[in-house]
Amino acid sequence: MENRIHQVMELGNGKKYVVIKQAIYKGHNYFVAARLTDDEEDVLEEFVMFEEVEKDGESAVLEVKDPNIYQMVCKYVGLLD
């Protein structure tokens, strides 16, 4: 799995995120990302966790909704004590 830390991802809805942390857990790739302004000049105070998935043979991301996974990944990457 490719290291995507500091890379910008643009979602299908046009929102842009910079990956600030990445974790691989039980074969799943997770990203903690911060939303960027449209011009990519500023980081907004909007943080999201994504899981990388394969969709139609291509890489895609889904927002993590499970609070247990969210907490585990945040702890694993050092965002929680």
C-alpha positions as CSV (number, residue, x, y, z in Angstrom):
1,M,0.0,0.0,0.0
2,E,1.3,3.4,-1.0
3,N,2.4,6.0,1.5
4,R,0.0,8.9,1.1
5,I,1.1,11.1,4.0
6,H,1.2,14.8,2.8
7,Q,-0.5,14.0,-0.4
8,V,-3.7,15.8,-1.5
9,M,-6.8,13.8,-2.3
10,E,-9.7,15.2,-4.2
11,L,-13.0,13.5,-3.7
12,G,-15.7,13.1,-6.3
13,N,-17.6,16.0,-4.6
14,G,-14.7,18.3,-5.2
15,K,-13.6,18.6,-1.6
16,K,-9.8,18.3,-1.1
17,Y,-8.0,16.8,1.8
18,V,-4.4,16.4,2.8
19,V,-3.4,13.1,4.5
20,I,-1.8,13.8,7.8
21,K,-1.6,10.3,9.2
22,Q,-1.9,6.8,7.7
23,A,-2.3,3.4,9.3
24,I,-2.6,-0.1,8.0
25,Y,-4.6,-2.3,10.4
26,K,-5.6,-5.9,9.6
27,G,-5.1,-5.4,5.9
28,H,-7.1,-2.2,5.7
29,N,-5.6,1.2,4.9
30,Y,-6.8,4.2,6.9
31,F,-6.1,7.9,6.4
32,V,-6.6,10.8,8.9
33,A,-7.0,13.8,6.7
34,A,-7.6,17.6,7.0
35,R,-9.8,19.4,4.6
36,L,-8.2,22.1,2.4
37,T,-9.5,25.2,0.9
38,D,-10.4,24.9,-2.8
39,D,-7.1,26.7,-3.8
40,E,-5.1,24.3,-1.4
41,E,-3.6,27.3,0.3
42,D,-5.1,26.8,3.8
43,V,-6.0,23.8,6.0
44,L,-9.5,24.0,7.5
45,E,-10.3,22.7,11.0
46,E,-12.3,19.8,9.5
47,F,-10.7,16.4,10.0
48,V,-12.0,13.1,8.6
49,M,-10.9,9.5,8.7
50,F,-11.1,7.5,5.5
51,E,-10.7,3.8,4.7
52,E,-9.2,3.0,1.3
53,V,-11.3,0.5,-0.7
54,E,-11.3,-0.9,-4.2
55,K,-14.3,0.0,-6.3
56,D,-14.7,-1.1,-9.9
57,G,-11.0,-2.0,-10.0
58,E,-9.9,1.4,-8.8
59,S,-8.8,2.9,-5.4
60,A,-11.5,4.9,-3.6
61,V,-12.0,6.1,0.0
62,L,-15.0,5.8,2.3
63,E,-15.4,7.9,5.4
64,V,-15.0,5.8,8.6
65,K,-18.3,5.9,10.6
66,D,-17.5,3.2,13.2
67,P,-16.5,4.9,16.4
68,N,-14.5,1.9,17.5
69,I,-12.3,1.9,14.4
70,Y,-12.0,5.7,14.6
71,Q,-10.7,5.5,18.1
72,M,-8.4,2.6,17.5
73,V,-6.8,4.2,14.4
74,C,-6.4,7.6,16.2
75,K,-4.7,5.8,19.1
76,Y,-2.5,3.8,16.8
77,V,-1.2,6.8,14.9
78,G,-0.6,8.8,18.1
79,L,-3.5,11.2,18.0
80,L,-4.9,9.9,21.4
81,D,-3.1,8.9,24.5
